[in-house]
Amino acid sequence: MIPFNKPHLTGKEVHYIYEAVHSGKISGNGIFTKKCHDFFTSTYGFTKTLMTSSCTDALEMSSLLMDIQPGDEIILPTFTFVSTANAFVLRGAKLVFVDSLATEPNMNVELIEGLITSKTKAIVVVHYAGVACDMDVVMNIAKKYQLFVVEDAAQAISSYYKDKPLGGIGDFGAFSFHETKNIISGEGGLLAINNSDYCNRSEIIWEKGTNRSAFFRGETDKYGWVDVGSSFLPSEIISAFLYAQLENVAEIQAKRLEIWNTYYNTLSPLAEHKKLRLPYIPAYATNNAHMFYVICNSLEERTALIDYLKAHNILAVFHYLSLHKSPYFSDKHDGRSMDYADQYAETLVRLPLFYDLSTEDQEFICTKILSFYSEKI
């Protein structure tokens, strides 16, 4: 079976873990945590960065930093992973979902302004497949109504909106290093704090509500409980693994993009004949090759394609179900239709894409997809 994903090792992960273990400090915020923080601030220009145990944790930190209270309204896409929503539900917020675009799964930012009320506190954007939302529109709306902006950049490392790195445009940006992402540490995440007003408090929330980090820098003679917080920072072992990946980010991204382009070029004839749709990359966005998907013409066609590929030992998978229709939220939704998101939920198929996918396997996958549509005719 050709898997959907296979974690890639650069070669230094175990070596750096060995270094971390023998440094005498394997709890969080050690030498490799600092190396990762320095990498993100120097490479992408984020104001401050904090390693977290997951992107979910990073999003929950942003919710605490914005002091989300029961009744506050959060505008976010319905076509996203549940962590995007849970981070704010946990604080008692009301979710206001937005439909996707006709051209791509990203949220339709032109719908945001019409959903703003006096209770709106933040706009949360998700850069689906590492492709940017139109952030100028989002930031202009946020400025006009004095709202926070959180970027769920779980899939968007090394991807840009115009010349700005994703995760570095809104007040906060959340990244994932889950093993399905481009750069991995098994589990793991990062919060980018781009609004300098929240740098100090972010560190306190990160350290369980204490000023422990300031104490270890010698900025205070003792530390104690000064705010709300939780245990968000990961062990040094996770950061050590991640740092080996970060050292090779350019090479990893280049290889993934090569695979992405092969899919796109080989399957383009199907798109030209309206047999399926391929990913759309707006002019303002770059492509970090996080994912390659095709969009079928119906749920039945998608099911048949996935089954056909599986019969030929290829694991392709669908993706999110619209959150506004989920068992948890369906009776809380305001009734607006989300036709495009529902369409993607029923017709989108993700193809295998990972660093070690061989040319032969990719050619085999493409051949079988072409054969499927040839047989359909």
Salt bridges, closest charged atoms under 4 A:
GLU19 OE2 - HIS15 NE2 2.99
ASP72 OD2 - LYS121 NZ 3.41
GLU73 OE2 - LYS94 NZ 3.90
GLU113 OE2 - LYS144 NZ 2.76
ASP136 OD2 - LYS162 NZ 2.49
GLU151 OE1 - HIS127 NE2 2.84
GLU203 OE2 - LYS48 NZ 3.32
GLU203 OE1 - ARG217 NH2 2.76
GLU207 OE1 - LYS208 NZ 3.94
GLU207 OE2 - ARG212 NH1 3.26
GLU219 OE2 - ARG217 NE 2.78
ASP227 OD2 - ARG201 NE 2.54
GLU301 OE1 - LYS376 NZ 3.60
ASP331 OD1 - LYS332 NZ 3.55
ASP334 OD1 - HIS333 NE2 3.60
ASP334 OD2 - ARG336 NE 3.01
ASP342 OD1 - HIS324 NE2 3.84
ASP342 OD2 - LYS325 NZ 3.11
ASP356 OD2 - HIS8 ND1 3.17
